[in-house]
Amino acid sequence: MTAVDAGSTHVRLRVATLDHRLLHSRTYRLPASHRLMNEEISRAVAEEFAAAAGETEATWGPLRAIGIALPSRVVVDGAERASTRQDELFTHFAPPDGPELVLENNVNCAAVAENVYGVAQGREDFAYIQIGLKLGMGLMLGGRLIRGRNGAAGEIGHLAYPFAPGHTPVAGEAETYLGTEMLMQRVRQAWPTAAAAPEDAGALFLRAENGDAVARDHVERHAADIGALVASCVAIVDPGLVVLGGGVGTSQLILPVVRTVANALSYPVSIETSSLGPDATVLGIEKLAVDRALDVVLAQPSL
């Protein structure tokens, strides 16, 4: 079984047995970040899959399933497929005939992994909220992954924003405002000396961890905005538990502020940081692909 996280910044690949024993893994950092599924991600997936296939050993057995987590909605209906951009995956990557192919939204996959391996183990109701270059929410209620009619359940990055006199809400503006690109634009504009501003979000958070007062102020202000977003999600679905993931979401610097703001603005909620970090998505799509492969294998008639 091969699992692939076709992410916005990395492509992560795992080859494992149907009992989740790891056989091979690869991680490739994309030269640039991509907010939408596109040909560059497809090319990287094709190259990483081919490289992994070249490492295959006969003792691994047949490839039963390929699971790919996408940075997009995933739908079956043909009329909606164009707007999801999910078929951009296949501009360079051609999956082999035979193995089952499983596609799922990347944040939904992370939620699955947290439920099986992470801090949401045993929880029937929780939300996984990803904060980084993009925003997203994977939602499990009653022990089931919620996808919605258009595969858009949890697409919090598409919230209309802002609501204020003199402003017209814009679809998807929440992701633009809270994503790391706009965060760093605000940081550079406000930094006392523009030339000395941190070059990216990683550098900003590192400076804050090392005691830089200006960096910490920016991080805490961003954390308060994230807390308001979490409160909005809690007001809608009341999950009881929110797991924060993503490049920014996993920072321990933001957790206290997010907890304080979210609980002040909405209903009581436990907020924890992902225990799986960047591996959450690939572990989640691996679980979904294994489940599909086992369904097929067990449905085959005995010899």
C-alpha positions as CSV (number, residue, x, y, z in Angstrom):
1,M,0.0,0.0,0.0
2,T,1.3,3.4,-0.9
3,A,0.1,6.6,0.8
4,V,0.9,10.1,-0.5
5,D,0.4,13.5,1.1
6,A,0.4,15.8,-2.0
7,G,0.7,18.9,0.1
8,S,1.1,22.6,-0.6
9,T,4.7,22.7,0.5
10,H,5.8,19.0,0.6
11,V,5.1,15.7,-0.9
12,R,5.3,12.9,1.7
13,L,5.1,9.2,0.7
14,R,4.9,6.0,2.8
15,V,4.9,2.4,1.6
16,A,3.4,0.1,4.2
17,T,1.9,-3.4,4.6
18,L,-1.8,-3.8,5.3
19,D,-1.0,-4.1,9.0
20,H,0.7,-0.6,8.8
21,R,4.3,-1.9,9.0
22,L,6.4,0.8,7.3
23,L,8.5,-0.4,4.4
24,H,9.7,2.8,2.8
25,S,9.2,6.6,3.2
26,R,10.2,9.7,1.3
27,T,9.7,13.4,1.7
28,Y,10.2,16.0,-1.0
29,R,10.1,19.8,-0.3
30,L,8.5,21.6,-3.2
31,P,10.6,24.5,-4.6
32,A,7.7,26.9,-4.0
33,S,4.4,26.8,-2.0
34,H,1.2,26.2,-3.8
35,R,-2.2,27.1,-2.4
36,L,-4.1,25.1,-5.1
37,M,-3.6,21.6,-6.7
38,N,-1.6,22.1,-9.9
39,E,0.8,20.6,-12.3
40,E,3.8,21.1,-10.1
41,I,2.4,19.0,-7.3
42,S,1.3,16.4,-9.9
43,R,4.8,16.2,-11.3
44,A,6.3,15.9,-7.8
45,V,3.8,13.1,-7.0
46,A,4.7,11.2,-10.2
47,E,8.5,11.5,-9.5
48,E,8.2,10.4,-5.9
49,F,5.9,7.5,-6.7
50,A,8.3,6.4,-9.5
51,A,11.3,6.7,-7.1
52,A,9.5,4.6,-4.5
53,A,8.5,2.0,-7.0
54,G,12.2,1.7,-7.9
55,E,12.9,0.7,-4.3
56,T,10.2,-2.0,-4.2
57,E,11.3,-5.4,-3.1
58,A,9.7,-8.7,-4.1
59,T,9.1,-9.6,-0.4
60,W,6.7,-6.6,-0.1
61,G,4.0,-8.3,-2.1
62,P,1.5,-6.8,-4.5
63,L,0.5,-3.2,-4.4
64,R,-3.1,-3.3,-3.2
65,A,-4.0,0.4,-2.9
66,I,-2.8,3.9,-3.5
67,G,-4.1,6.7,-1.2
68,I,-3.5,10.3,-2.1
69,A,-4.3,13.3,0.2
70,L,-5.1,16.4,-1.8
71,P,-5.0,20.1,-0.9
72,S,-8.5,20.5,-2.3
73,R,-12.1,19.3,-2.0
74,V,-12.7,15.8,-3.3
75,V,-15.9,15.0,-5.0
76,V,-17.3,12.2,-7.3
77,D,-19.8,14.3,-9.2
78,G,-18.5,15.4,-12.6
79,A,-20.0,18.8,-12.6
80,E,-18.1,19.8,-9.4
81,R,-14.8,18.2,-10.3
82,A,-13.6,21.1,-12.4
83,S,-14.0,23.6,-9.5
84,T,-12.1,21.3,-7.0
85,R,-9.1,21.1,-9.3
86,Q,-8.6,17.5,-8.0
87,D,-8.0,16.2,-11.5
88,E,-4.9,18.4,-11.8
89,L,-3.3,15.5,-9.9
90,F,-3.4,13.4,-13.1
91,T,-1.7,15.9,-15.4
92,H,1.7,14.2,-14.8
93,F,0.8,11.3,-12.4
94,A,-0.8,8.2,-14.0
95,P,-1.7,5.6,-11.3
96,P,-1.1,2.0,-12.4
97,D,-4.0,-0.2,-13.2
98,G,-5.0,-2.7,-10.6
99,P,-4.5,-1.1,-7.1
100,E,-7.5,0.7,-5.6
101,L,-7.2,4.5,-5.8
102,V,-8.3,6.5,-2.8
103,L,-8.5,10.3,-2.9
104,E,-9.3,12.4,0.2
105,N,-8.9,16.0,1.3
106,N,-5.7,16.5,3.2
107,V,-7.1,18.0,6.4
108,N,-9.8,15.3,6.6
109,C,-6.9,12.8,6.5
110,A,-5.2,14.5,9.3
111,A,-8.4,14.3,11.4
112,V,-8.6,10.6,10.7
113,A,-5.0,10.1,11.9
114,E,-5.5,12.1,15.1
115,N,-8.6,9.9,15.8
116,V,-6.6,6.7,15.3
117,Y,-3.1,7.6,16.6
118,G,-3.2,11.1,18.1
119,V,-4.7,13.2,20.9
120,A,-8.2,12.6,19.7
121,Q,-8.0,8.8,20.2
122,G,-11.4,7.4,21.3
123,R,-13.2,10.7,20.7
124,E,-16.3,10.5,18.6
125,D,-16.7,14.3,18.3
126,F,-13.8,16.6,17.6
127,A,-12.5,19.1,15.0
128,Y,-9.0,19.2,13.6
129,I,-8.1,22.7,12.5
130,Q,-5.1,23.3,10.3
131,I,-3.4,26.7,10.4
132,G,-0.5,27.4,8.1
133,L,-0.2,28.6,4.5
134,K,-3.8,27.6,4.2
135,L,-6.7,27.0,6.6
136,G,-8.9,23.9,6.9
137,M,-11.0,21.8,9.2
138,G,-11.5,18.1,9.4
139,L,-14.7,17.3,11.4
140,M,-15.7,14.1,13.0
141,L,-19.1,13.8,14.7
142,G,-20.6,10.7,16.1
143,G,-17.4,8.8,15.1
144,R,-17.9,9.7,11.4
145,L,-15.9,11.9,9.1
146,I,-18.2,14.7,7.8
147,R,-17.6,15.6,4.2
148,G,-20.8,17.5,3.2
149,R,-22.9,17.5,0.0
150,N,-20.1,19.2,-2.0
151,G,-17.1,17.8,-0.2
152,A,-16.8,21.2,1.4
153,A,-17.6,20.5,5.1
154,G,-14.8,22.1,7.1
155,E,-13.6,24.4,4.4
156,I,-13.2,27.3,6.8
157,G,-10.7,29.0,4.6
158,H,-13.7,29.9,2.4
159,L,-15.5,31.8,5.1
160,A,-16.6,35.2,3.9
161,Y,-14.6,38.0,5.7
162,P,-14.6,40.7,7.0
163,F,-17.8,41.8,8.6
164,A,-17.4,45.5,9.4
165,P,-18.9,48.8,8.3
166,G,-17.4,49.9,5.0
167,H,-16.2,46.4,4.0
168,T,-17.8,43.9,1.7
169,P,-17.2,40.3,2.7
170,V,-15.2,38.3,0.2
171,A,-15.4,34.5,-0.2
172,G,-12.2,32.9,0.9
173,E,-10.8,36.0,2.5
174,A,-10.5,34.3,5.9
175,E,-7.8,32.1,4.5
176,T,-6.1,35.0,2.8
177,Y,-6.0,37.0,6.1
178,L,-5.0,34.2,8.4
179,G,-2.6,32.4,6.1
180,T,1.1,32.7,6.6
181,E,1.7,34.8,3.4
182,M,-0.6,37.6,4.6
183,L,0.7,37.3,8.2
184,M,4.2,37.9,7.0
185,Q,3.1,40.8,4.8
186,R,1.6,42.5,8.0
187,V,4.8,41.7,9.9
188,R,7.1,43.2,7.3
189,Q,4.9,46.4,7.1
190,A,4.9,46.9,10.8
191,W,8.5,45.8,11.7
192,P,10.5,48.7,13.1
193,T,13.2,48.3,10.5
194,A,11.9,46.6,7.3
195,A,15.3,45.2,6.3
196,A,15.6,43.4,9.7
197,A,12.1,41.8,9.5
198,P,12.1,37.9,9.6
199,E,12.0,36.4,6.2
200,D,9.2,33.9,6.8
201,A,6.8,32.5,9.5
202,G,9.4,30.0,10.7
203,A,11.9,32.8,11.4
204,L,9.2,34.9,13.1
205,F,8.2,32.1,15.5
206,L,11.9,31.3,16.2
207,R,12.6,34.9,17.2
208,A,9.5,34.9,19.4
209,E,10.7,31.7,21.1
210,N,14.1,33.3,21.7
211,G,12.5,36.3,23.5
212,D,12.2,38.9,20.7
213,A,9.5,41.2,22.1
214,V,8.4,42.5,18.7
215,A,8.1,39.0,17.2
216,R,6.2,37.7,20.3
217,D,3.7,40.6,19.9
218,H,3.0,39.6,16.3
219,V,2.7,35.9,17.2
220,E,0.3,36.6,20.1
221,R,-1.8,38.9,17.9
222,H,-2.0,36.2,15.2
223,A,-2.9,33.6,17.9
224,A,-5.8,35.8,19.1
225,D,-7.1,35.9,15.5
226,I,-6.8,32.1,15.4
227,G,-8.7,31.9,18.7
228,A,-11.5,33.9,17.1
229,L,-11.6,31.5,14.2
230,V,-11.7,28.5,16.5
231,A,-14.6,30.1,18.4
232,S,-16.5,30.5,15.2
233,C,-16.1,26.8,14.4
234,V,-17.1,25.8,18.0
235,A,-20.2,27.9,17.7
236,I,-21.3,26.0,14.7
237,V,-20.5,22.4,15.5
238,D,-19.8,22.3,19.3
239,P,-17.1,19.5,18.9
240,G,-15.9,19.5,22.6
241,L,-12.3,19.1,21.4
242,V,-10.3,21.0,18.8
243,V,-6.9,19.8,17.7
244,L,-4.6,22.4,16.1
245,G,-2.3,21.3,13.3
246,G,-0.3,22.8,10.4
247,G,2.9,24.7,10.4
248,V,1.5,27.5,12.7
249,G,-1.1,25.5,14.5
250,T,1.4,23.1,16.1
251,S,3.4,26.0,17.7
252,Q,3.2,25.9,21.5
253,L,3.5,29.7,21.5
254,I,0.0,30.1,20.2
255,L,-1.8,27.5,22.3
256,P,-2.4,29.5,25.5
257,V,-3.8,32.5,23.6
258,V,-6.0,30.4,21.4
259,R,-7.4,28.6,24.4
260,T,-8.2,31.9,26.2
261,V,-9.7,33.7,23.3
262,A,-11.8,30.7,21.9
263,N,-13.3,29.9,25.3
264,A,-14.0,33.6,26.0
265,L,-15.9,34.0,22.7
266,S,-17.8,30.7,22.4
267,Y,-18.8,27.5,24.3
268,P,-16.4,25.5,26.5
269,V,-14.0,23.6,24.4
270,S,-10.7,21.7,25.0
271,I,-7.9,22.8,22.6
272,E,-4.8,20.7,22.1
273,T,-1.9,20.6,19.7
274,S,-1.5,17.8,17.2
275,S,0.7,15.0,18.5
276,L,1.5,13.8,15.0
277,G,2.8,17.1,13.5
278,P,3.5,17.0,9.7
279,D,3.0,13.2,9.5
280,A,-0.8,13.5,10.3
281,T,-2.0,13.7,6.7
282,V,0.1,10.9,5.3
283,L,-0.8,8.6,8.2
284,G,-4.5,9.4,7.7
285,I,-4.6,8.7,4.0
286,E,-2.6,5.5,4.8
287,K,-5.4,4.4,7.1
288,L,-8.1,5.1,4.6
289,A,-6.2,3.3,1.8
290,V,-5.6,0.3,4.0
291,D,-9.3,0.1,4.9
292,R,-10.2,0.2,1.3
293,A,-7.7,-2.5,0.4
294,L,-8.9,-4.8,3.2
295,D,-12.5,-4.4,2.1
296,V,-11.5,-5.6,-1.4
297,V,-9.3,-8.4,-0.2
298,L,-11.9,-9.7,2.3
299,A,-14.7,-9.5,-0.3
300,Q,-12.8,-11.9,-2.7
301,P,-14.0,-15.5,-2.7
302,S,-11.9,-18.0,-0.9
303,L,-10.0,-20.5,-3.1
